[in-house]
Amino acid sequence: MSALHHASLGQLSRLLARREVSAEALARLYLDRMAAHGDLNAFLDVRPEVTLAQARAADARIAAGEAGPLTGLPIAHKDIFVTRDFASTAGSRMLAGYMSPFDATVVERLAAAGMVTLGKLNCDEFAMGSSNENSAYGNVLNPWDRQAVPGGSSGGSSAAVAARIAPVATATDTGGSIREPAAFTGVTGVKPTYGRPSRWGMIAFASSLDTAGLITLSAEDAALVLGAMTGFDPRDSTSVQRPPEDYTRELHTPVKGLRVGVPKEFFGTGLQPDVEAAVRAALAQFVALGATLVELSLPNAELGIPVYYVVAPAECSSNLSRFDGVRYGHRAARYADLADMVKKSRTEGLGAEPKRRILVGTYVLSHGYYDAYYLKAQRVRRLIAEDFARAFEHCDLIAGPVTTSVAFDFGDKAADPTAMYLSDLYTIPGSLAGIPSMSIPCGFGAKGRPVGLQLMANHFHEARMLGAAHQYQLATDWHTRVPAGF
Amino acid sequence: MQWELVIGLETHAQLSTVSKIFSGAATAFGASPNTQASVVDLALPGVLPVLNRGAVERAIRFGLAVGATINRRSIFARKNYFYPDLPKGYQISQYEIPVVQGGGLSIRTDAGEKLVRLTRAHLEEDAGKSLHEDFAGMSGIDLNRAGTPLLEIVSEPDLRSAAEAVAYARTLHALVRWIGICDGNMQEGSFRCDANVSVRPLGSTTLGTRCEIKNLNSFRFLEQAICFEAARQIELIEDGGAVIQETRLYDPERDQTRAMRSKEDAQDYRYFPDPDLLPLEIADDWIETVRAALPELPEAMRERFKTEHGLPDQDAAALTASRELADYFTALVAELPGEAKLAANWLMGEVSARLNRADIGIEAAPVPAPALAGLLRRVKDGTLSGKMAKEVFEAMWAGEGEADHIIAARGLQQISDSGELERIIDAVLAANGKSVEEFRAGKDKAFNALVGQAMKATRGKANPAQVNEILKRKLAD
């Protein structure tokens, strides 16, 4: 092991338990790295005194013999999660400096496990975007190539983990916002089953899709943290009542005999040859490990994008109505009356992409259009979910590309929302079905930029998915590659 | 031309839960502004609603009480609009599938009994309150009321007069209090009505264009608003105009309605199912549990009072006007077997009058049922005349104790001892020879004078019937 910041969470956990490194020293290491790589713009709020106080508390727990496996491990949170100790902006000017009186459940659970918060991570405004270019606080740079986007909306999370300035980060995925940035920055990103992690304290974008997850350096790291992060929460009505589970339990299950479904719709026109080559090689690796490939079809998957861009904007148009300048957040300095105050505050406080989606969402929910757009989209959404249900009768996992291409350059798609929306072609179907899925690094494509392999599993089969990913990562070293200079 | 009114009411009943419909904050009225607003009620970033089962249970209670269908699966929807006292920018309500569907309410007016069909009743949350005064050019927002659970009860357009509308509202008001789902406090806004009013030529079967009059928070305003609105529409049509569908406000100061907004500027609320809440599923056994705990309903109790106690319909109806009154009556007759009519007369007469004077409900009366029974026993056994009983009742009301104690302390026993009465009357006859002569000469009035003298001699304690009888006998001698 070259340096602590290249260690796995398991290794760090053992060092902490044996008191070979203190939580405080580990926190200082990462705070220093964050400061040294501030140009990445991954962090929006850093408060070393808060972080160090948490680290010292973790050390006290370890000393008292009251520590768990995560106690003292540093973590950074996507700014979509509200936090008491750090500002929570959702990447929006609307919430500049907003301090929440409570912690999100995900944050609360990880803090209860003893994890130490490094700060809040940049993201696309209200998690709307695929390149992090929609943050009101500037672009996050991709550690592999500063011309390339880090992906979105969890661009701060992916860049921070790729740059090893945070060993693990929370993230959120609505249509691909964990998996796409993970693929673009060569790290592991996991979106669990919808309803498994609580949404309490996640600033809502599209409530029926928003799912908390993790960005890590490996599947093994993700499996270690996911159990502490998820579980039933009575404050979230869509939270699933199931007993907690140990997501590491299948890490050592061999891949032999695993049936890996390969949907032909994920290898159609639009998929760039460099990405296809890396993904096909990864599939071959699974075969080499003893898995069998099952050709299958998800006939309605290609309708995912139109369905998503009806459902998500509809929900967001309503979810973002609370940002009216009345109780908190940005309020215009000058206005004529109450209605004008709301209008001006929103005009000034919200960026172009949220406004675009609010317009689309308002339109599709309007009287006379609701049936043709929203209801029809919901019907097709069910068809897509049924496609997956049928597919999982013939396979244990589904594998394919995460994105059509490697990370694109800043500005390439910013002026063309439709092209940008197509970035989520392969990730949206799984989001609409609410199934767990993840991205793991599987090679490099054009300009030496990373390629991600997407794995998808049936509802609540996270452990099987993480196990297969771990077996792949035992046989390959893509996930250990470090961008130059980090 | 003869016109017919067509009225339907939408009533908002605030449900009597301790906490709000989607948060744990208290619902108590009158707290200082924004002290009963949780992070959920304030719609802070990241909060989510969790349905209060107590509100659902009350909706089920209502549905069962009006013979409606309880939908086993209903949906919460978002009603989207901007208003400063609507924190989320949408209200959580039920739209396409409400929890309660159908049912009916039997009302009584001078014209007789009538069944008013209900369309639906659905659960929703209340908004906060905007305070436009006291802030010098600014508005204050109080979110204590935001998230208070409401049951919106919608009637079919079955009502044909202001009197019927008021009878319906009163019956509904009594029912929601009877089954304990709403405190019915209209001043505090716990029970308020919107009236949809239209007119049509008598005999027509098509509906006229309706206007909705919002937020009528007293039965009197409801009646006045409908009367004004109907007259306005009739005049408009008779003058060759047409009614425009619009929302109107009733101004009690001027006794008129005025336009608030027309259909053209009606908002598009963009209803859609709330993705934060799962469909509301109600299991059969929950419904059965609620049914088992439901009290006897006013209509059933009215019939029982008629058959069990032989009371006339009017008495039975009056005694079941509220659960408190019915409970009081039930406790009273339990102490006075066979004297239901006496008990009913007292409750509807003396007791009601006294309650009205004090402006309190029967539940707050200082004379509880067993104490009143003690008094009525003395009426029944002839100890007290009606007049004396009223005096004792006043003393009991003033807290002087039990009836027997007051009777003894004031020496109020009616003199029914015939020996003693005969002696007194003999003395009266001896002292009033002139009246005796006049009576015997055919002047009937003289008899009354003699009764008066006998009563005076006993300081009003003589049993009047006995005095009459003894006098008649002695004068006939």
Interface residues (C-beta under 8 A of the other chain):
Chain A: F81 V82 S88 A90 L95 Y98 S100 P101 F102 A104 R199 W200 G201 M202 I203 A204 A206 S207 S208 P234 R235 D236 S237 T238 A314 E315 S317 S318 L320 S321 R322 D324 V326 R327 Y328 L338 A339 V342 T362 L365 S366 H367 Y370 Y374
Chain B: V39 L42 A43 L44 P45 G46 V47 L48 P49 V50 L51 R78 N80 F82 P84 P87 K88 G89 Y90 S139 I141 D268 R270 Y271 F272 P275 D276 L277 L278
